[in-house]
Amino acid sequence: MDRLINTVRPYPWGSTTALPKLMGIAPDGSPQAELWMGAHPAAPSYAERAGRQEGLDKVVGADPRGELGDWVVDRFGARLPFLLKLLAADAPLSLQVHPDAAQAAEGFAREEERGVPLDAPQRSYRDPHHKPEMIVALGPFEGLCGFRPAGASADLLEALEAAGLGPYVEVLRSHPEERALREVFTAFLSPTPGLLDDVTDALTRATREGGERAALFDVYDRIAKAHPGDPGVLAALLVRHVRLEPGEALFLGAGVPHAYVRGLGVEIMAASDNVLRCGLTDKHVDVPELLRVVRFDAAPVRPSGPVFDAGGEDLYPAPVDDFRLSRLRVRAGGDADARTLAGGGPQILVCTDGAVRLRAAHGDVLLTAGRSAYVPHGERVTVSGEGTVFRATVPVPPAN
């Protein structure tokens, strides 16, 4: 077991105070958006092992079967298949989608064949893997996720009372849902002259009025002010506004448009960097490729709470085998109340409040809020103290 030293990603949308407050350190005035915990090559954690610090990607690469277990390597290759983050948003992120496994593999191979450098700004596929993800709110959290039904979007656009939206309202009401969403979404990504200005002005008027209209359009007005002149503002109007209460989770599968807007949470995802952006960004937007990946359906988006696992953990179920996320609430009481976590695949544990002690055969680590540890395959860990710990690992496959 190794204490982890992690990298903070200073993306412009990050909060300047949320992560420092969680970790009990003074803010330095810069945005601190994401704390990465894992072996992703873009920002690997460092493990404190044998008196020295070594990148977790190097630790795993030196002995993948010993660190991950045979069944993880056989399924995912010689890499940690998940990435855990603390995410602190104070402004809207880019509106984006992720490819499924087949799309990622095909897109990566296509760009490799074309010779697009992996670090090129115009690159869409930086690895051949899918990127399902889940966010668990640590406080009030809001975002956009999934298309609203076409009829409901027609009602919203009509209520905005912006010049030029009438034809799109008609399409949303008169065409089959998938076709309607595709046509309007595609048109909004390349809007007619003046439409974006008209919509932005209408959003400002609606929020100034107060009352129900202000509540309905507030999030979209904030997005427009954060990203002036960006066509993603129009596309965002077709995507549901979602609020999470502390402890609630939202799973995001392939092809689902989403953007986090504000809040602090624990995020887990497959270890991939494949993002296709719809807008709300100054980064590369590849509209033709995006339209191949987006799923134009309006399936319900429902935040969910954890389920109590037989092992005494609050489990956040996800329909993927790349990761498993659970929460442990540890109470004070000494060794008599210590909790033992059975060894299986590799694990990362992060404390989000209080202080907990991890004990294993090859280590003893005290974690306070924002600190984390890596546990290799097969290591049994005992957790004691008083606080909350999120545990990321890989689901154990059913016995043959």
N, C-alpha and C positions, 0 to 999 in steps of 0.2 A: 504494500500500500504506500502511495506517495502523495504528499501534499503537492497541490498544483499552483503554479504561478501563471496567471492568465493575462491575456492581452485585452485591453479596452479599445474598441473601435470608435473613433471620434467622428462619426457621420454627422452632417449638419443638422439632421432632424432630432438628434439625441438631446435628452434633458441634461442641463448643467448641474442639477442637484440630486436627482432621484437615486442614482447609484452611489454617489458619495454619502448620502444620508443613510442608505441601507447598510453601507460598510463602515459607517462611523468615522469617516475621514472628511477633511475640509475640501470643499469644491475648489477647483482652480480656475473656474470661469469658462472652460472649454466644454463643448458638448460631449457627453459620454453616453453613447448610444447602445452598445452591445459589449458584454463581457463574454468572450468565447472560452468554452471549456471542451477540449477535445484534441484531436490530432489532425485537424484540417490543415493542409500545407499552407494556406493563406495566412494563418495566424495560430500555429500550434501552441498548446499549453506547454509549460516546462515542468517536468517532474523532478522533485528533490529526491534523488536516489544515490545511495552510497556516498553521501557527503558532497555531491555535485549536482548541478542542474543540467538536465538533458531534455531536448525536445521530445514530447510524447510521440510524435510521428517517428522519431528515430528509435525510441524505446520499443514501439510496436514493430517497426521494421526489422530490428535486430533479432527478434524471436516471436514472430506473429502467432505461431501455434501455442507457445507458452503463455503469451500475454492475452490472447483472445479465445483460445480453445479451438479444437479441430473443427467443430461444427460451424463456428462463426467464419473461419477461414474458408471452409468448403463452400459456404453459402455466399459470402461477400468478398472473398479474396483477402489479401494480407493488409487489411486496413480496418480501423475502427469505424463501424458503419453508421454511427450517429454523431451529431454535434449538439451540445447543450449550451444554452445562452441565458444570461440575464439581459433583458431588453428594456430600455427606458426611452420611450418616445415622447417628445414634447411638440412635435409637428408631424404632419402627414408624411408617410413613406411613399415611395413610388407605387402606383397601381400596377400590379404584376400578376403573372401566372407562372406555373411550373409545368414542365413536360412530364408525361408518364415515362415508364422505363423504356418502352420501345421507341418513343419519340426522342428521348435523350440519347440513346445508343445510335440511332440513325442520324440525328443532327450532329453529334460529335464526330462520327465517321465522315460525314459530308464536309465539315469544316476542316478536318484534318487533311482530307484529300485535296481540298483547295489550298492548303498551306497557310491558313489563317493562324497567326501566332496566338498562343494561349492567353497572353496578356494584352491582346489587341482590343482597343475600346469597342470595335464593331463585332467582336466575337459574341455569339449567343450561347454556345454550348462549351463550357470549360471542362467538362468531364462527361463520361457516358452513363451517368446515374440519374435516377429520378430524385425528387426533393419534396416528398410529403412532409408536413410540419404540423406542430400543435403548439398553441400558446395557452398558458395557465395564468390567469390574472392574480397578481399579488395585491392589487388595489383596484379601484374602479378603472376600467379599461374600455376603450372604444376603437372601432375600426370599421372598415367596409369589407363585406365578404359575400360573394355569390350574387348572381343576377336576381333582381326583383322580378316577379311575374310581369309579363308584357303589359297587361292591363293596369297593374298597379303603377308601373313606370309611366304609362300614358297619363294616369291621373296626376302623378307628381309633376310631370312636365307641364301639364295644363294649368295646374294650380300655381306654377311659378309665374305665369303671365309674362313670358319673355317673347318678344317679337321673333318670328322665324321658326318657332318650335312646332307650329301647327301641323306641317306635313309629317313630322316624325311621330306626333301623337296619332295621326291617322294610320300610319304604318303599324304602329304598335297595337292598334285596336282592330285592324282589318286583316292582318296576315296571321298564319299559324305562328305559334310562339317562337320556335327556334328560328324560323326565317325572319320574323320581325326583329328579334334581338340582334341577329347577325347584321341585318341591313342597317339598323339605327346605330349600333355600336361601330360598324365600319365607317359609316358616314361621319360620326362624331370624331373619329380619329383624324379625319381630313376635312374639317368643317368649311362651310361656305363663308366667304368674307363677311365679317361683322357679326356672325352668330355668337362667337365666344364673348365678344364685348357685350352684346345684348343680354346674354345669360348672366354674365358677371354683374352687370348693373341690376338685373332683376333680383339676383341673390342678395345684393346689398339692400335693395328696397324692402325685400321680404323680412330680413332680419331686423331692420330698423323699425318695422311696424310693431314688433313684439307679438305676444300671444302665440296662438297655435302655428301660424305661418313661420314665425321666427324659430320656434322649436323644430319644425319640420325641415327647415333649410339651413339651420345654423352650421351643421357639420360641413355642408357643401360650400357655404360661404367662407368658412375658415380655410378649406382646401383651396378655393379660388384666390384668396389673399396670400396664401403661402406659395402658390405656383401661378402667378399672373401670366396670362397669355399661353398657358399650356392646354392643348386639346384634351388632356387627361381629365380636366375639370368637367367637360361634357360627358365623357365616358363614365366618370364616377357617378353621375346622376342615375345610371342604370343599375348601380350596385347597392345592395342593402346596407343600411347603417346598423351596426351590431354593438351592443353594450354587454360587457361581462362584469359580473360582481366578483369580489375577491373569492378565489377558489374555483371559479368556473373556468372551463376550457373550451377551446374551439379548434377543431381539426380541419386542416386545409389540404384537400387532395389535388390531384393533377387537373389542370385546365380551369380551375376556379379563380376568377379575378378577386383580388383582395388587396387591401392596404391598411396597415395599422395607422391609427391617427394619434392616440394619446394614451399613456399609461405605462405601468411597470409590470413585467411578467417574466415567467420562466418559459423559455421556448426550447423545444427539441425538434430536430429534423434529421432526415437522412443526410449523411455527410456529402452534400453536393453544393455546387455554386451555380446551378443552371436557373437563370431568371430571364423571363421574357417580359419586358416592360411595356405597359400600355400608355404610360404618361406619368405626369407629376414628378418629372425627373429631368436632369440635363444629361443623363446617360443615354446610351444607344437604344433606340426604339426601332425594331424591325417589324413593321406592320404585317407584311405577307406571312412571315413565320409565326408571328403572334396569332394571326387568324387561323392558322393550321392547328394551333394548340388549344385555343380557348374552347371550352365546352359551353355551348349556348343553350343551357337549360336553367330552369329556375327551381331547382331542388331546394327544399326547406333548409335553412341554416339555423341550427339550434345549439346554443351554448349548453354544455353538459357539466354536471358535477362528477366527482369521483365515485367509484364503487368500492365497497369495503372488500379487500382481498383476504383470503383465508390465512395468509401470512401476517395479518395485522397491519397492512399498508392500505392507504387510500390510492387506488389504482385509477389512472386515466386511460381507458381503453382506446386503442387506435387500430384501424384495420390494415396494419402493415407489420412486417416482421423486422424492419430496420431498427426499431427502438421500442422500448417499454419505459413509461414514466410513472412513478408513484411518489406519494408524499408520506412522510412519517412525522407524526407529532410525538415528540419525546418528552416525557415528564421527569422531573427531578425525583430522586429516590435511591440513588446509589446503584450498586451492582445488582441489587435485587430486582430493579426495574429495567435493567439493560435489555435491549432488543438485539437478537442475533439474526443477521441476514445470511441466508444460505448462499454459498458460492455457486456460481453458474458461469455466465459469460462475463465480459469486462464490465465494470461499473464506474460511473462518476457520481459522486455525492456532493451536493452543494447545500450549505446552510443558508436559510433566508431570514431567520430570526433566532435570537437566543444564542446559546453556546452548547455544542454537543461534542462528545469525545468518541472517536472511532478507534477501536482496538482490533488488531488482527495479528496473525502469527508473525508477520514481518513488518510491523509498524504500529505506531500509536500517534494519532493526530487529533489536535483540538481545532474544531472549526467554529468560527463566529460568522455572523451574517456576511454573505458575499464571498466566503472562502470555500474551497472545494478540495476534494481528494480523488485520486484514481485508484481503483482496485482491480488487479488483474484477474483473469479467469481462475476460478477454483478457490479463491481466497474467501474465507468466512470472516465477516465483520460483525463486531458487537458495537451497538450504538447506545450511549447513555448521556445524561445531562438534561437540559431543558431547552427545547427549541423546536424548530421545524427544519426538516431535511427533505430535499427532493432527490430521488434516486433514478438515474438513467442507466439502463442496461439494454440487453437484447433478449427478446422473448425466447425462453427455452423451447426447442421444438418438441412436439409430442413424441413419446417413446414409440418405437416401431413395434 
